[in-house]
């Protein structure tokens, strides 16, 4: 399965339109991890599973989503209520509670790919306002196979970010 993950566009609707136009039909699922600052009834969300972020004020968004695919159970939240700025412990506990093998989050505006306790953790970074050591606006594509995961991060020009790639065995 192939999953596209984006987060923290902070009102930049055009980049989401561009991503949808580029990847619809090419990936199995698209996820948005919050802080879109768009209305919850925006037609763009027909293409995404989406959660609320700390900068989303539309009350129609969900705090978390749990998606089951043929290969995976995916837990998604923005991360602000899980204190992801201070580590992944709370996120990991919740992912374990729901039986997830993939946990997606945003909030920190930093690209993250990690694997711990049989859970793949991915933060796609911010597509609009990156922070941290690699300050490149980014989104991620996860290739999930029975043997493991390949996570590649991409910039706003849809080019792979060479220093942001990770592989994990299951």
Secondary structure, DSSP 8 states (H G I E B T S, - for coil): -EEEEE---TT-HHHHHHHHHHHTTTSSEEEE-S---S-TT-GGGGS-EE---TT---TTS-SEEEEE-SS-EEEEE-SGGGTGGG-SHHHHHHHHHTT-SEEEE-SS-SEEEEEETTEEEEEE--SSS--SSS----EEEEEE-SSEEEEEEE-TTS-EEEEEEEEEE-
